[in-house]
Amino acid sequence: MTLFKHLLSCSLISVLLFSCGTEKKEVVSKSNNEIILDQSVVKIKQALHVLKTTDSFPRHIVKGEKDWRFVGVKDWCSGFWPGVLWYNYEYTGDAEIKAAAEKFTAPIKTIAFTSAEDHDIGFQVYCSFGNGYRLTGNEAYKDIMLAAADTLATLYNPIVGSIHSWPSKQEYPHNTIIDNMMNLELLFWAAKNGGDKKLYDIANSHAEVTMNNLVRSDSAVYHLGSFDDKTGQFIRGVTHQGYADESMWARGQTWGIYGFAVAYRETGRADFLNTSIKLTEHYLNRLPKDGVPFWDFDDPTIPNAPKDASAAAIAACGLLELADLVKDDKLKEKYRHEAKRFVTALSSKAYFSGDENNALLLHSTGHHPKGREVDEPIIYADYYFMEALIRLEKLENAKRLALTK
């Protein structure tokens, strides 16, 4: 049993005292988060039984089906499944899950040592090898992460000051998407752990360019910013996965919330913190009552538009990160409260899959304009849901331990 699991179990004992001489009764109860985590462990082990090869990775489940559809190593989502397994191992200390995490992590090594095709190296490598290294200290994992950071950095254009997100999209001389804020953590980490210090400068510059050009005056974000690759001039902001260029695409907003919080954590720049707060407040102000956003806040078919559980899961993680960083106690409490509300909603029968299929969450939306992965389970929703659950349990456990001192 891991130390985390041991402390968690100890802290979840509720003692009911009944006055009858010295008689005491102890009633063991579990938090809702732990109940969902326990169910998640069962579901993930069930999914492992139908996975035949470790170089194919779960991505989504088609409506009416039970099992995952798979993608290869180069798909941008390849790192999320091993990441889910690492989070499960962190919670359980289960040797079977650890072995599976190692097996599904290993094939992603190739991403670190081949030419960069897009910005998704952070999602692929940091979610898999990053969590593996955090939990095991495996030095081989560290070497792969450092190589992956160097590979990601080859997409940096110093004239624009940002990483080229989608080199394959020739209609834009240089493009930067809001999603790419999440890949900067790999660069920041590498700069602190033996990598080239220039990686920090690249990540810092990329966040600044994104803040100055993709964050709009209405406190929403563009999905993609197009730049002149010869002059660095910002051309325009557009969308690919949102409803319209000027609409508020839910998942993009949450990438921004989380990404700028991490950028502040690593740089100490107040403007990054203020940007994360601004995006958060705008997001919270527009949320529907259940705390799970529609795929785009400006879809005219609302309330009949599909939801995006993945955005709610990312938002929960982003707000937990932000709560750790803000100095104002009221904001800290507000953001933790909202994160808990999102996780509670996702843990309900409306969104948690139960026996319906092998995923954890229902009702995510991938690429609505192209009709792909609409109102389906998607692996990155499960990844960020697991992250949020683990983070909340650590917070609650720390509170309980503090009360016993």
C-alpha positions as CSV (number, residue, x, y, z in Angstrom):
1,M,0.0,0.0,0.0
2,T,1.4,3.4,-1.0
3,L,1.9,6.1,1.7
4,F,-0.8,8.2,-0.1
5,K,-3.3,5.3,0.1
6,H,-2.4,4.5,3.7
7,L,-2.9,8.1,4.8
8,L,-6.0,8.4,2.8
9,S,-7.5,5.3,4.4
10,C,-6.6,6.5,7.9
11,S,-8.0,9.9,7.3
12,L,-11.4,8.7,6.1
13,I,-12.3,7.0,9.4
14,S,-15.3,8.7,11.0
15,V,-15.5,8.0,14.7
16,L,-19.0,8.1,16.3
17,L,-18.8,8.2,20.1
18,F,-21.6,6.8,22.2
19,S,-21.6,7.5,25.9
20,C,-21.7,4.1,27.6
21,G,-18.9,3.9,30.0
22,T,-15.7,3.8,27.9
23,E,-17.4,2.1,24.9
24,K,-16.6,3.6,21.5
25,K,-17.8,2.6,18.0
26,E,-15.8,3.3,14.9
27,V,-17.7,3.6,11.6
28,V,-15.6,3.7,8.5
29,S,-16.9,5.9,5.8
30,K,-15.5,7.0,2.4
31,S,-15.7,10.3,0.6
32,N,-17.6,10.5,-2.6
33,N,-14.3,11.1,-4.4
34,E,-12.8,7.9,-3.0
35,I,-15.9,5.9,-4.0
36,I,-15.6,7.2,-7.6
37,L,-11.8,6.5,-7.5
38,D,-12.5,2.9,-6.4
39,Q,-15.0,2.4,-9.2
40,S,-12.6,3.9,-11.6
41,V,-9.9,1.3,-10.7
42,V,-12.4,-1.5,-11.4
43,K,-13.4,0.0,-14.7
44,I,-9.8,0.6,-15.8
45,K,-8.9,-3.0,-15.0
46,Q,-11.8,-4.2,-17.0
47,A,-10.6,-2.1,-19.9
48,L,-7.1,-3.5,-19.6
49,H,-8.5,-7.0,-20.2
50,V,-9.7,-6.1,-23.7
51,L,-6.5,-4.2,-24.8
52,K,-4.5,-6.5,-27.0
53,T,-1.4,-4.4,-27.8
54,T,0.4,-1.7,-26.0
55,D,1.2,0.4,-29.0
56,S,-2.5,1.2,-29.6
57,F,-4.1,3.7,-27.3
58,P,-7.8,4.3,-26.3
59,R,-9.2,7.5,-27.7
60,H,-13.0,7.5,-27.8
61,I,-16.0,5.2,-27.5
62,V,-18.7,5.4,-30.2
63,K,-22.3,5.8,-29.0
64,G,-23.9,2.4,-28.3
65,E,-20.5,0.6,-28.0
66,K,-18.8,-0.5,-24.8
67,D,-15.1,-0.6,-25.8
68,W,-12.6,2.0,-26.8
69,R,-11.6,2.8,-30.3
70,F,-7.8,3.0,-30.7
71,V,-5.2,5.3,-32.2
72,G,-1.4,4.9,-32.7
73,V,1.6,6.4,-31.0
74,K,1.6,9.6,-33.1
75,D,-2.0,10.6,-32.3
76,W,-2.1,13.6,-30.0
77,C,-4.1,11.6,-27.5
78,S,-1.6,8.7,-27.1
79,G,-0.2,9.9,-23.7
80,F,-3.5,10.2,-21.9
81,W,-4.2,6.5,-21.4
82,P,-0.8,5.7,-19.8
83,G,-1.4,8.9,-17.8
84,V,-4.7,7.5,-16.5
85,L,-2.9,4.3,-15.5
86,W,-0.2,6.3,-13.6
87,Y,-2.9,8.2,-11.7
88,N,-4.5,4.9,-10.8
89,Y,-1.2,3.5,-9.7
90,E,-0.7,6.6,-7.5
91,Y,-4.0,6.0,-5.8
92,T,-3.7,2.2,-5.4
93,G,-0.1,1.2,-5.4
94,D,-1.3,-1.7,-7.5
95,A,1.5,-3.6,-9.1
96,E,-0.7,-4.8,-12.0
97,I,-1.7,-1.2,-12.9
98,K,1.9,-0.1,-12.6
99,A,3.1,-2.8,-15.0
100,A,0.4,-1.7,-17.5
101,A,1.3,1.9,-17.1
102,E,5.0,1.0,-17.9
103,K,4.0,-1.0,-20.9
104,F,1.7,1.7,-22.4
105,T,4.2,4.4,-21.7
106,A,7.2,2.7,-23.4
107,P,6.1,3.0,-27.0
108,I,5.7,6.8,-26.7
109,K,9.5,7.1,-26.5
110,T,9.7,7.3,-30.2
111,I,8.0,10.8,-30.1
112,A,11.0,12.2,-28.3
113,F,13.5,11.1,-30.9
114,T,11.7,11.8,-34.2
115,S,11.2,15.1,-35.9
116,A,8.4,17.2,-34.4
117,E,5.2,17.1,-36.5
118,D,3.2,19.4,-34.2
119,H,3.0,20.8,-30.7
120,D,1.4,17.8,-29.0
121,I,4.6,16.4,-27.7
122,G,3.8,17.8,-24.3
123,F,0.5,16.0,-24.2
124,Q,2.1,12.8,-25.4
125,V,5.2,12.7,-23.3
126,Y,4.5,14.7,-20.2
127,C,1.2,12.9,-19.4
128,S,2.9,9.5,-19.8
129,F,6.6,9.7,-19.0
130,G,6.1,12.8,-16.8
131,N,3.7,11.1,-14.5
132,G,5.8,7.9,-14.6
133,Y,8.9,9.8,-13.6
134,R,7.1,11.8,-10.9
135,L,6.0,8.5,-9.3
136,T,8.9,6.2,-9.8
137,G,12.0,8.4,-10.3
138,N,13.0,6.3,-13.2
139,E,16.1,8.1,-14.7
140,A,15.4,6.6,-18.1
141,Y,12.1,8.5,-18.1
142,K,13.9,11.7,-17.3
143,D,16.2,11.3,-20.3
144,I,13.3,10.8,-22.6
145,M,11.5,13.8,-21.3
146,L,14.6,16.0,-21.8
147,A,14.9,14.8,-25.4
148,A,11.2,15.4,-26.0
149,A,11.5,19.0,-24.8
150,D,14.4,19.6,-27.2
151,T,12.2,18.1,-30.0
152,L,9.3,20.4,-29.1
153,A,11.6,23.4,-29.1
154,T,12.5,22.9,-32.8
155,L,9.0,24.2,-33.6
156,Y,9.8,27.6,-32.0
157,N,10.0,30.6,-34.3
158,P,12.0,33.4,-32.6
159,I,10.6,36.0,-35.0
160,V,7.0,35.3,-33.8
161,G,8.1,34.3,-30.4
162,S,5.9,31.2,-30.2
163,I,5.9,27.5,-31.1
164,H,4.4,26.6,-34.5
165,S,1.4,24.5,-33.4
166,W,0.2,22.9,-36.6
167,P,3.0,23.0,-39.3
168,S,0.7,21.0,-41.6
169,K,-1.9,23.8,-41.9
170,Q,-0.4,25.6,-44.8
171,E,-3.1,28.3,-44.9
172,Y,-1.4,29.9,-42.0
173,P,2.3,31.0,-42.3
174,H,2.7,30.4,-38.5
175,N,-0.1,29.4,-36.2
176,T,-0.3,29.1,-32.4
177,I,-3.3,27.5,-30.8
178,I,-4.6,27.9,-27.2
179,D,-4.2,24.2,-26.6
180,N,-0.4,24.7,-26.8
181,M,-0.3,26.5,-23.5
182,M,-0.6,23.0,-21.9
183,N,2.6,21.8,-23.6
184,L,4.8,24.5,-22.0
185,E,5.0,22.6,-18.8
186,L,7.3,20.1,-20.4
187,L,9.7,22.9,-21.4
188,F,9.6,24.6,-18.0
189,W,10.3,21.2,-16.4
190,A,13.2,20.4,-18.7
191,A,14.8,23.8,-18.0
192,K,14.8,23.0,-14.3
193,N,16.0,19.4,-14.6
194,G,19.1,19.5,-16.7
195,G,17.8,20.8,-20.0
196,D,18.9,23.8,-21.9
197,K,17.9,27.0,-20.0
198,K,16.7,28.4,-23.3
199,L,13.7,26.1,-23.0
200,Y,12.5,28.4,-20.2
201,D,12.8,31.4,-22.4
202,I,10.9,29.7,-25.2
203,A,8.0,28.7,-22.9
204,N,7.9,32.2,-21.3
205,S,7.9,33.9,-24.8
206,H,5.2,31.5,-26.1
207,A,2.9,32.3,-23.1
208,E,3.5,36.0,-23.6
209,V,2.7,35.9,-27.3
210,T,-0.4,33.8,-26.6
211,M,-1.6,36.2,-23.9
212,N,-1.1,39.3,-26.0
213,N,-2.8,37.9,-29.1
214,L,-5.1,35.0,-28.4
215,V,-6.7,36.4,-25.3
216,R,-9.5,38.7,-26.4
217,S,-10.8,41.9,-24.8
218,D,-14.0,40.0,-23.9
219,S,-11.9,37.6,-21.7
220,A,-12.5,34.7,-24.1
221,V,-9.8,33.2,-26.2
222,Y,-9.2,32.5,-29.9
223,H,-8.6,28.9,-30.7
224,L,-5.9,29.8,-33.2
225,G,-3.8,32.8,-33.8
226,S,-2.3,33.3,-37.3
227,F,1.0,35.2,-37.6
228,D,3.3,36.3,-40.4
229,D,6.3,34.0,-40.0
230,K,8.7,36.6,-41.5
231,T,7.7,39.7,-39.5
232,G,6.0,38.1,-36.4
233,Q,2.9,40.3,-37.0
234,F,-0.4,38.9,-35.7
235,I,-2.8,38.5,-38.6
236,R,-6.0,37.3,-37.1
237,G,-7.7,34.9,-34.7
238,V,-9.8,32.0,-35.9
239,T,-11.4,28.8,-34.7
240,H,-11.2,25.2,-35.9
241,Q,-13.1,23.4,-33.2
242,G,-15.4,26.1,-31.9
243,Y,-18.7,27.5,-33.2
244,A,-17.3,30.7,-34.7
245,D,-14.1,32.7,-34.7
246,E,-15.4,35.1,-32.0
247,S,-17.3,32.5,-30.0
248,M,-16.2,31.0,-26.7
249,W,-15.1,27.4,-27.3
250,A,-15.4,25.7,-23.9
251,R,-12.3,23.5,-24.0
252,G,-10.2,26.2,-25.4
253,Q,-11.1,28.5,-22.5
254,T,-10.1,25.8,-20.0
255,W,-6.8,25.1,-21.8
256,G,-6.1,28.8,-21.2
257,I,-7.2,28.8,-17.6
258,Y,-4.9,25.9,-16.7
259,G,-2.0,26.8,-19.0
260,F,-1.6,30.4,-17.8
261,A,-1.8,29.2,-14.2
262,V,1.1,26.9,-14.8
263,A,3.0,29.7,-16.7
264,Y,2.6,31.9,-13.6
265,R,3.7,29.1,-11.3
266,E,6.9,28.6,-13.3
267,T,7.7,32.3,-14.0
268,G,6.2,34.3,-11.2
269,R,4.8,36.8,-13.8
270,A,1.8,38.6,-12.4
271,D,0.3,39.2,-15.9
272,F,0.1,35.4,-16.4
273,L,-1.7,35.0,-13.1
274,N,-4.1,37.8,-13.9
275,T,-4.8,36.3,-17.3
276,S,-5.7,32.9,-15.8
277,I,-8.0,34.7,-13.3
278,K,-9.6,36.8,-16.0
279,L,-10.3,33.7,-18.1
280,T,-11.6,31.8,-15.1
281,E,-14.0,34.5,-14.0
282,H,-15.4,34.8,-17.5
283,Y,-15.8,31.0,-17.7
284,L,-17.6,30.8,-14.3
285,N,-19.9,33.7,-15.1
286,R,-21.2,31.9,-18.2
287,L,-21.5,28.4,-16.9
288,P,-24.8,26.5,-16.9
289,K,-26.2,25.5,-13.5
290,D,-24.8,22.0,-13.5
291,G,-21.2,23.2,-13.9
292,V,-20.6,21.4,-17.1
293,P,-20.3,23.6,-20.1
294,F,-21.9,23.2,-23.5
295,W,-19.2,22.5,-26.1
296,D,-19.3,26.2,-27.1
297,F,-20.9,28.9,-25.0
298,D,-22.3,30.6,-28.1
299,D,-23.9,27.7,-29.9
300,P,-27.3,29.1,-30.8
301,T,-28.9,25.7,-30.3
302,I,-28.3,25.9,-26.5
303,P,-29.9,24.3,-24.4
304,N,-30.1,21.5,-26.9
305,A,-26.4,21.7,-27.8
306,P,-24.0,18.9,-26.6
307,K,-22.0,19.3,-23.4
308,D,-18.3,18.9,-23.0
309,A,-17.4,16.9,-19.9
310,S,-13.7,17.1,-20.8
311,A,-13.8,20.9,-20.5
312,A,-15.3,20.6,-17.0
313,A,-12.5,18.2,-16.0
314,I,-9.8,20.4,-17.3
315,A,-11.4,23.4,-15.6
316,A,-11.4,21.5,-12.3
317,C,-7.7,20.9,-12.6
318,G,-7.0,24.4,-13.7
319,L,-8.9,25.9,-10.8
320,L,-7.2,23.7,-8.3
321,E,-3.9,24.8,-9.7
322,L,-4.9,28.4,-9.6
323,A,-6.2,28.1,-6.0
324,D,-2.8,27.0,-4.9
325,L,-1.3,30.2,-6.5
326,V,-3.6,33.0,-5.6
327,K,-2.8,35.0,-2.4
328,D,-6.4,36.1,-1.7
329,D,-8.0,33.6,0.7
330,K,-11.5,34.3,-0.7
331,L,-10.4,33.5,-4.3
332,K,-8.6,30.4,-3.1
333,E,-11.7,29.1,-1.4
334,K,-13.9,30.1,-4.4
335,Y,-11.8,28.3,-6.9
336,R,-11.5,25.1,-4.8
337,H,-15.2,25.2,-4.2
338,E,-15.9,25.5,-7.9
339,A,-13.4,22.7,-8.7
340,K,-15.2,20.4,-6.2
341,R,-18.6,21.3,-7.8
342,F,-17.3,20.3,-11.2
343,V,-16.0,17.0,-10.0
344,T,-19.2,16.3,-8.1
345,A,-21.2,17.0,-11.3
346,L,-18.9,14.7,-13.3
347,S,-19.3,12.0,-10.7
348,S,-23.0,12.0,-10.9
349,K,-25.1,9.5,-12.9
350,A,-25.5,12.1,-15.6
351,Y,-21.8,12.0,-16.5
352,F,-20.1,9.1,-14.9
353,S,-20.4,6.1,-17.2
354,G,-21.1,3.3,-14.6
355,D,-21.8,0.1,-16.4
356,E,-22.5,1.8,-19.8
357,N,-19.0,1.4,-21.2
358,N,-15.3,1.2,-20.3
359,A,-14.7,4.9,-20.1
360,L,-15.1,6.9,-16.9
361,L,-17.0,9.9,-18.3
362,L,-19.8,10.4,-20.8
363,H,-20.7,13.4,-22.9
364,S,-17.5,15.0,-24.2
365,T,-17.2,16.8,-27.5
366,G,-14.1,16.6,-29.6
367,H,-14.5,18.3,-33.0
368,H,-18.1,19.5,-33.3
369,P,-17.7,21.4,-36.6
370,K,-16.5,18.2,-38.3
371,G,-18.9,15.9,-36.5
372,R,-16.1,13.9,-34.8
373,E,-16.4,12.6,-31.2
374,V,-19.6,14.5,-30.5
375,D,-21.3,13.6,-27.2
376,E,-18.9,10.6,-26.6
377,P,-16.5,9.4,-24.0
378,I,-13.0,10.8,-24.9
379,I,-9.8,9.7,-23.2
380,Y,-8.5,13.2,-22.2
381,A,-11.7,13.7,-20.2
382,D,-10.9,10.7,-18.2
383,Y,-7.3,11.8,-17.7
384,Y,-8.1,15.2,-16.3
385,F,-11.0,13.8,-14.3
386,M,-8.5,11.4,-12.6
387,E,-6.1,14.2,-12.0
388,A,-8.8,16.3,-10.4
389,L,-10.0,13.4,-8.2
390,I,-6.4,12.7,-7.0
391,R,-5.7,16.4,-6.3
392,L,-8.9,16.8,-4.3
393,E,-8.2,13.7,-2.2
394,K,-4.8,15.0,-1.4
395,L,-6.3,18.3,-0.3
396,E,-9.0,16.6,1.9
397,N,-6.5,14.2,3.3
398,A,-4.1,17.1,4.3
399,K,-7.0,18.9,6.0
400,R,-7.9,15.8,8.0
401,L,-4.4,15.2,9.0
402,A,-4.0,18.8,10.1
403,L,-7.1,18.4,12.4
404,T,-5.6,15.5,14.2
405,K,-2.4,17.4,15.2
